[in-house]
Amino acid sequence: MLDIVIFSGGTGSIAIQNGLSAIYGNTYMEAINIRKEIGQSKSLLFEMVASKDYNSKEVNKLKQKIVSLDQKRLTVMFKALEDVQKVVGY
């Protein structure tokens, strides 16, 4: 049914396509930025763990940051799903 609504060329289909495209673009860019930050944090974590100056408090902070960033990424994705539902009228 969604394919019919979006690609039928009927009233509102361009608006739906534009809405979905905007959601995708925004979500994609935000997710990429979060993944980049997660990757940088993981690299730093491995450096810290391999260091002679291992500091468990700092390592734990960094691990928590990574978990928090991943949770943020999931929140962004779930919000995008809700936004898609609004655009297509669910």
Backbone torsions as a table, in degrees:
resi	resn	phi	psi	omega
1	MET	NA	-41.7	-179.9
2	LEU	-59.7	-42.6	178.7
3	ASP	-57.9	-40.5	-179.5
4	ILE	-64.6	-44.8	-178.6
5	VAL	-64.8	-44.3	-174.6
6	ILE	-75.7	-41.5	-170.7
7	PHE	-105.8	3.7	-177.8
8	SER	-73.8	-20.2	-177.2
9	GLY	82.1	8.5	-179.4
10	GLY	-75.0	179.1	-179.2
11	THR	-57.4	129.4	176.7
12	GLY	88.1	-9.3	-175.9
13	SER	-65.7	-35.3	177.7
14	ILE	-66.1	-41.7	178.6
15	ALA	-62.7	-40.8	178.6
16	ILE	-65.1	-46.2	179.1
17	GLN	-60.1	-43.4	179.5
18	ASN	-64.6	-41.6	178.3
19	GLY	-62.3	-44.9	-179.9
20	LEU	-66.9	-38.3	178.6
21	SER	-63.8	-41.4	179.1
22	ALA	-65.0	-43.2	178.3
23	ILE	-60.7	-47.0	-179.5
24	TYR	-59.9	-48.5	-177.8
25	GLY	-61.3	-46.2	-179.7
26	ASN	-65.5	-44.7	-179.0
27	THR	-65.0	-42.9	-179.8
28	TYR	-59.6	-48.2	-177.9
29	MET	-65.8	-41.5	179.9
30	GLU	-65.7	-41.6	179.4
31	ALA	-65.2	-40.0	178.2
32	ILE	-62.0	-44.5	179.7
33	ASN	-63.1	-40.7	179.1
34	ILE	-66.5	-44.5	178.9
35	ARG	-60.8	-38.1	178.1
36	LYS	-61.8	-45.5	-179.9
37	GLU	-65.5	-37.7	176.5
38	ILE	-62.3	-45.3	180.0
39	GLY	-60.8	-43.0	178.6
40	GLN	-64.7	-40.2	-179.7
41	SER	-67.0	-38.4	177.8
42	LYS	-64.9	-41.6	177.9
43	SER	-60.7	-44.5	178.3
44	LEU	-63.3	-39.6	178.9
45	LEU	-59.7	-46.4	180.0
46	PHE	-64.8	-37.5	175.7
47	GLU	-61.1	-45.4	-178.0
48	MET	-64.1	-42.1	-178.1
49	VAL	-67.2	-34.4	-179.3
50	ALA	-82.7	-8.4	-175.8
51	SER	-76.8	152.7	174.0
52	LYS	-67.8	-29.9	-177.4
53	ASP	-92.7	43.0	-179.0
54	TYR	-55.9	127.0	-179.8
55	ASN	-125.4	107.2	-173.8
56	SER	-62.7	-33.5	178.4
57	LYS	-64.4	-44.0	179.2
58	GLU	-67.4	-39.0	177.5
59	VAL	-62.5	-44.3	179.4
60	ASN	-64.3	-38.6	176.4
61	LYS	-60.8	-44.5	-178.2
62	LEU	-67.5	-39.6	176.4
63	LYS	-61.8	-42.0	178.5
64	GLN	-64.8	-37.6	177.5
65	LYS	-61.7	-42.7	179.7
66	ILE	-63.3	-44.3	177.7
67	VAL	-61.5	-43.1	180.0
68	SER	-63.8	-42.9	178.3
69	LEU	-63.3	-40.8	179.1
70	ASP	-65.8	-37.7	176.4
71	GLN	-64.2	-39.6	177.7
72	LYS	-61.9	-42.0	178.9
73	ARG	-60.2	-44.4	178.6
74	LEU	-64.4	-40.8	178.3
75	THR	-60.6	-41.8	177.5
76	VAL	-60.9	-44.1	-179.0
77	MET	-65.5	-43.6	-179.6
78	PHE	-67.6	-35.4	176.0
79	LYS	-64.3	-40.0	178.5
80	ALA	-61.5	-39.4	176.9
81	LEU	-61.8	-42.7	177.3
82	GLU	-63.0	-40.8	179.4
83	ASP	-64.5	-39.5	177.5
84	VAL	-62.2	-43.7	178.8
85	GLN	-59.6	-39.3	178.4
86	LYS	-65.0	-41.8	-178.1
87	VAL	-65.0	-41.5	-177.3
88	VAL	-88.1	-3.3	172.8
89	GLY	89.6	29.4	177.2
90	TYR	-95.7	NA	NA
